[in-house]
Amino acid sequence: MDQGTVQIFFAFLRSAIRGTRLTEEEQNTYSPELLDDLFKLSSKHNVSHLLAYAIKQNGLITEENTHLEKHIFKAVCRYEQLRYEYEKLCAALETTQIPFLPLKGAVIRNYYPEAYMRTSCDIDILLHRENLDAAISYLRDNLNYTFKERTTHDVSLFSPAGIHVELHFDLVEEGRANNAVDILCNVWENVSLHENSKYWYEMSDSFFYFYHIAHMAKHFESGGCGIRPFIDLWIMDRLDNADFPARDGLLAQGDLLKFATTCRDLSNVWFDSAASNETLQKLQRFLLRGGVYGSTVNRVALQQKSKGGRVRYILSRIFIPHAQLKRYYPILCKHPWLSPLMQVRRWLMLLNPRVAKMAKRELATNKNLDKEKAKEMNLLLHNIGLK
């Protein structure tokens, strides 16, 4: 995608989140012929509703493109569904007297000009590990939730309406996002009760900010995080009650201050028209290529270099360490001798056509990846403060 299209794309996003109109120069840069490319990019990063909102706000909706408003309508409907399920979920956890801590979009959307502008595909809640089974049982028995899967740090469920809920028992896995785990393991020591609640907790400003940066870093290491977390960051950097020294203090302790500073700089390029530089331009290309969850190319390039080459990367994907395996299969905590069986059980997931297709694509990427490209991507991460 050419640079001019990218510039008008961010001009529209800037218009949406700031509530301002395009400048005359930006208006002259825009052409209806750009719409297809603009919406392909916005769809890749789950911000189509913001693009449509800005086009409407700037008086660029015509009889030929009134269908653009459907993106706003879909975002509003999705938000209302999530809000309803979120309120019901919070009430259920209060009823069962289980302490809980809302995460991510459920918190940050309160700071957006309109709550629906911060889209989410799920609801994220942190629980104490010892309360996890009780919460799952209650949601299954009383709210008809269905269990999907358990990962290294959360459990996935679905409500009867199809809303995806993730019950987290860890915030960041060990060995990810520099030293983030050293800070995030103390999350419950940095919370306070939500107004008029007995079991609903909220993070302090500085801790929530740190968690946001750490979560971005984790996704960077997996191939990218998309545009949306940068919008979140830009908004959080302008909150009236922000404790900037405390934020930076935690970031320094977690060895994420350099990464956070770089992300702030890029958010200011996108949403404040600040000057860019070579590193930020490379970072922009990395992010735009990856989409919301990064790309297979980005992820394999980063992991291949860190594992020591193509063969070692494949071996690391086939035989995962026991410390990681027991997070998928908690029975290994009591019965470590079952580790070989759990490795085999994990391999049997390849019988799922969807999983097999993903594995095949990853193998092809690993085989064909240019070594210089992998080296360049890893150098980029090093330059922005990620090990």
VEXTISE-360356 format. One record per residue (C-alpha): residue number from 1; residue in three letters; x, y, z. Coordinates in steps of 0.05 Angstrom, whole numbers, always signed. Example, Ala and Ser with C-alpha at 12.3 -4.5 7.8 and 13.67 -1.06 7.14 Angstrom:
<pts>
seq, type, c1, c2, c3
1, ala, +246, -90, +156
2, ser, +273, -21, +143
</pts>
This chain:
<pts>
seq, type, c1, c2, c3
1, met, +0, +0, +0
2, asp, +28, +68, -20
3, gln, +48, +119, +32
4, gly, -5, +169, +11
5, thr, -60, +119, +26
6, val, -29, +103, +93
7, gln, -26, +177, +111
8, ile, -99, +190, +95
9, phe, -117, +127, +133
10, phe, -86, +153, +196
11, ala, -114, +222, +183
12, phe, -184, +191, +186
13, leu, -168, +152, +250
14, arg, -140, +216, +280
15, ser, -204, +252, +262
16, ala, -247, +198, +294
17, ile, -213, +192, +361
18, arg, -199, +267, +369
19, gly, -267, +290, +344
20, thr, -235, +338, +294
21, arg, -243, +347, +219
22, leu, -192, +334, +166
23, thr, -148, +392, +146
24, glu, -158, +423, +77
25, glu, -95, +388, +53
26, glu, -120, +321, +79
27, gln, -188, +333, +47
28, asn, -154, +344, -20
29, thr, -112, +281, -11
30, tyr, -174, +238, -3
31, ser, -209, +206, -63
32, pro, -268, +157, -63
33, glu, -224, +112, -106
34, leu, -182, +99, -43
35, leu, -241, +69, -4
36, asp, -227, -4, -22
37, asp, -155, +0, +0
38, leu, -173, +40, +62
39, phe, -226, -11, +85
40, lys, -181, -70, +70
41, leu, -129, -40, +117
42, ser, -181, -20, +169
43, ser, -213, -89, +168
44, lys, -145, -121, +179
45, his, -137, -80, +242
46, asn, -210, -82, +265
47, val, -221, -6, +260
48, ser, -269, -3, +201
49, his, -321, +30, +245
50, leu, -273, +87, +262
51, leu, -257, +97, +189
52, ala, -331, +99, +172
53, tyr, -344, +147, +230
54, ala, -290, +195, +206
55, ile, -315, +193, +134
56, lys, -385, +210, +159
57, gln, -359, +263, +208
58, asn, -323, +298, +151
59, gly, -384, +299, +106
60, leu, -356, +249, +56
61, ile, -415, +201, +58
62, thr, -449, +203, -10
63, glu, -508, +166, -41
64, glu, -458, +118, -71
65, asn, -426, +98, -4
66, thr, -482, +102, +48
67, his, -468, +28, +61
68, leu, -406, +51, +100
69, glu, -450, +67, +159
70, lys, -463, -7, +169
71, his, -393, -12, +200
72, ile, -414, +37, +255
73, phe, -480, +0, +266
74, lys, -444, -67, +273
75, ala, -395, -38, +323
76, val, -452, -9, +365
77, cys, -490, -74, +364
78, arg, -429, -114, +383
79, tyr, -414, -66, +440
80, glu, -485, -72, +467
81, gln, -480, -148, +465
82, leu, -414, -147, +502
83, arg, -439, -96, +552
84, tyr, -500, -138, +569
85, glu, -459, -201, +578
86, tyr, -405, -164, +617
87, glu, -454, -136, +667
88, lys, -486, -204, +675
89, leu, -418, -237, +685
90, cys, -397, -185, +737
91, ala, -462, -195, +775
92, ala, -452, -270, +774
93, leu, -382, -265, +803
94, glu, -407, -217, +857
95, thr, -462, -267, +874
96, thr, -413, -324, +881
97, gln, -366, -280, +923
98, ile, -308, -292, +876
99, pro, -258, -234, +871
100, phe, -249, -212, +799
101, leu, -211, -160, +759
102, pro, -235, -137, +690
103, leu, -180, -129, +638
104, lys, -165, -96, +570
105, gly, -224, -69, +530
106, ala, -274, -74, +587
107, val, -233, -21, +623
108, ile, -203, +22, +568
109, arg, -267, +33, +529
110, asn, -292, +77, +586
111, tyr, -240, +129, +564
112, tyr, -259, +132, +491
113, pro, -304, +188, +464
114, glu, -357, +134, +454
115, ala, -352, +66, +487
116, tyr, -370, +28, +424
117, met, -308, +58, +389
118, arg, -264, +9, +428
119, thr, -284, -57, +397
120, ser, -269, -124, +430
121, cys, -279, -195, +407
122, asp, -285, -222, +478
123, ile, -290, -206, +553
124, asp, -227, -215, +595
125, ile, -230, -225, +670
126, leu, -174, -242, +719
127, leu, -188, -290, +777
128, his, -146, -321, +831
129, arg, -124, -389, +807
130, glu, -156, -424, +866
131, asn, -225, -394, +847
132, leu, -222, -414, +774
133, asp, -258, -481, +779
134, ala, -314, -452, +823
135, ala, -325, -396, +773
136, ile, -327, -444, +714
137, ser, -376, -489, +750
138, tyr, -422, -432, +767
139, leu, -422, -403, +697
140, arg, -436, -472, +667
141, asp, -491, -491, +716
142, asn, -526, -424, +724
143, leu, -513, -384, +661
144, asn, -506, -442, +612
145, tyr, -436, -425, +591
146, thr, -398, -477, +550
147, phe, -324, -494, +561
148, lys, -278, -487, +500
149, glu, -206, -495, +521
150, arg, -152, -482, +573
151, thr, -87, -447, +552
152, thr, -24, -430, +590
153, his, -56, -370, +624
154, asp, -132, -371, +615
155, val, -195, -412, +604
156, ser, -241, -398, +546
157, leu, -317, -404, +552
158, phe, -376, -382, +510
159, ser, -442, -352, +535
160, pro, -508, -378, +505
161, ala, -508, -315, +461
162, gly, -440, -335, +433
163, ile, -399, -283, +471
164, his, -327, -307, +483
165, val, -305, -300, +555
166, glu, -233, -311, +577
167, leu, -221, -324, +651
168, his, -148, -309, +663
169, phe, -107, -337, +721
170, asp, -41, -307, +696
171, leu, -27, -241, +661
172, val, +38, -256, +624
173, glu, +75, -321, +616
174, glu, +146, -328, +641
175, gly, +199, -311, +591
176, arg, +156, -261, +553
177, ala, +158, -185, +549
178, asn, +227, -177, +583
179, asn, +218, -175, +659
180, ala, +143, -163, +658
181, val, +127, -224, +699
182, asp, +166, -196, +758
183, ile, +116, -138, +761
184, leu, +53, -172, +739
185, cys, +58, -228, +790
186, asn, +40, -175, +842
187, val, -24, -153, +808
188, trp, -70, -168, +867
189, glu, -27, -123, +911
190, asn, -41, -64, +864
191, val, -117, -63, +862
192, ser, -174, -30, +898
193, leu, -248, -45, +902
194, his, -294, -18, +848
195, glu, -345, +32, +873
196, asn, -402, -2, +911
197, ser, -374, -71, +900
198, lys, -346, -124, +947
199, tyr, -311, -170, +898
200, trp, -300, -127, +835
201, tyr, -230, -99, +835
202, glu, -193, -47, +792
203, met, -119, -38, +779
204, ser, -83, +26, +797
205, asp, -70, +73, +739
206, ser, +4, +56, +736
207, phe, -7, -19, +740
208, phe, -60, -19, +686
209, tyr, -14, +22, +641
210, phe, +43, -27, +654
211, tyr, -2, -86, +638
212, his, -23, -54, +573
213, ile, +49, -43, +552
214, ala, +69, -114, +573
215, his, +11, -143, +534
216, met, +33, -104, +472
217, ala, +104, -129, +481
218, lys, +80, -201, +486
219, his, +42, -194, +420
220, phe, +102, -159, +387
221, glu, +144, -220, +403
222, ser, +91, -263, +370
223, gly, +89, -222, +306
224, gly, +52, -157, +320
225, cys, -6, -126, +357
226, gly, -42, -82, +306
227, ile, -64, -10, +311
228, arg, -116, -12, +365
229, pro, -69, -17, +425
230, phe, -34, +46, +400
231, ile, -101, +83, +401
232, asp, -110, +58, +472
233, leu, -41, +82, +490
234, trp, -52, +151, +460
235, ile, -117, +158, +499
236, met, -86, +134, +565
237, asp, -28, +183, +556
238, arg, -79, +240, +559
239, leu, -120, +220, +620
240, asp, -127, +276, +671
241, asn, -112, +230, +731
242, ala, -52, +195, +700
243, asp, +6, +182, +747
244, phe, +63, +189, +696
245, pro, +122, +181, +745
246, ala, +91, +117, +775
247, arg, +78, +89, +705
248, asp, +150, +100, +683
249, gly, +176, +73, +749
250, leu, +141, +7, +738
251, leu, +162, +5, +665
252, ala, +235, +15, +685
253, gln, +230, -42, +736
254, gly, +200, -87, +683
255, asp, +253, -67, +631
256, leu, +198, -40, +585
257, leu, +209, +35, +588
258, lys, +247, +38, +522
259, phe, +193, -3, +488
260, ala, +138, +40, +518
261, thr, +173, +104, +496
262, thr, +179, +79, +425
263, cys, +105, +60, +424
264, arg, +87, +128, +451
265, asp, +128, +161, +396
266, leu, +93, +121, +342
267, ser, +24, +136, +371
268, asn, +42, +210, +369
269, val, +63, +203, +296
270, trp, -4, +172, +279
271, phe, -51, +213, +323
272, asp, -13, +278, +336
273, ser, +22, +286, +268
274, ala, +90, +283, +304
275, ala, +154, +275, +263
276, ser, +174, +203, +246
277, asn, +243, +171, +238
278, glu, +273, +109, +207
279, thr, +259, +64, +266
280, leu, +187, +86, +271
281, gln, +177, +77, +197
282, lys, +203, +6, +201
283, leu, +159, -7, +261
284, gln, +99, +20, +223
285, arg, +111, -28, +165
286, phe, +119, -86, +214
287, leu, +52, -70, +247
288, leu, +12, -55, +185
289, arg, +35, -120, +154
290, gly, +15, -160, +215
291, gly, -56, -139, +229
292, val, -92, -148, +296
293, tyr, -57, -212, +316
294, gly, +7, -204, +277
295, ser, +25, -248, +218
296, thr, +54, -318, +210
297, val, +113, -287, +172
298, asn, +128, -238, +229
299, arg, +121, -291, +283
300, val, +164, -344, +249
301, ala, +217, -293, +231
302, leu, +223, -271, +303
303, gln, +221, -340, +334
304, gln, +266, -373, +282
305, lys, +323, -325, +299
306, ser, +314, -332, +374
307, lys, +312, -408, +371
308, gly, +375, -412, +329
309, gly, +351, -429, +258
310, arg, +299, -466, +219
311, val, +311, -536, +247
312, arg, +314, -514, +320
313, tyr, +251, -473, +310
314, ile, +213, -534, +285
315, leu, +239, -576, +343
316, ser, +217, -523, +392
317, arg, +147, -526, +363
318, ile, +144, -602, +366
319, phe, +174, -612, +435
320, ile, +153, -555, +481
321, pro, +187, -549, +549
322, his, +156, -583, +610
323, ala, +146, -516, +644
324, gln, +102, -493, +587
325, leu, +68, -561, +577
326, lys, +44, -564, +648
327, arg, +8, -498, +638
328, tyr, -33, -531, +584
329, tyr, -43, -594, +624
330, pro, -43, -577, +699
331, ile, -45, -652, +717
332, leu, +31, -651, +704
333, cys, +41, -609, +767
334, lys, +23, -670, +808
335, his, +43, -724, +759
336, pro, +104, -701, +718
337, trp, +114, -772, +693
338, leu, +55, -761, +646
339, ser, +94, -709, +607
340, pro, +108, -755, +546
341, leu, +34, -773, +542
342, met, +14, -700, +544
343, gln, +63, -685, +488
344, val, +29, -738, +446
345, arg, -39, -711, +466
346, arg, -17, -643, +441
347, trp, +6, -672, +374
348, leu, -63, -705, +365
349, met, -91, -634, +359
350, leu, -65, -638, +287
351, leu, -124, -683, +272
352, asn, -165, -620, +274
353, pro, -166, -594, +202
354, arg, -162, -522, +225
355, val, -100, -535, +268
356, ala, -68, -577, +213
357, lys, -78, -521, +163
358, met, -45, -471, +209
359, ala, +14, -519, +222
360, lys, +23, -530, +147
361, arg, +25, -455, +134
362, glu, +75, -446, +191
363, leu, +120, -500, +163
364, ala, +118, -470, +94
365, thr, +135, -401, +122
366, asn, +193, -429, +163
367, lys, +221, -464, +101
368, asn, +217, -405, +54
369, leu, +233, -347, +100
370, asp, +290, -302, +78
371, lys, +346, -303, +130
372, glu, +360, -229, +121
373, lys, +287, -212, +133
374, ala, +287, -252, +198
375, lys, +351, -217, +219
376, glu, +322, -148, +203
377, met, +259, -162, +243
378, asn, +297, -185, +304
379, leu, +342, -124, +300
380, leu, +280, -80, +299
381, leu, +254, -112, +363
382, his, +322, -103, +395
383, asn, +323, -29, +374
384, ile, +255, -16, +406
385, gly, +274, -48, +472
386, leu, +252, -120, +467
387, lys, +302, -176, +479
</pts>
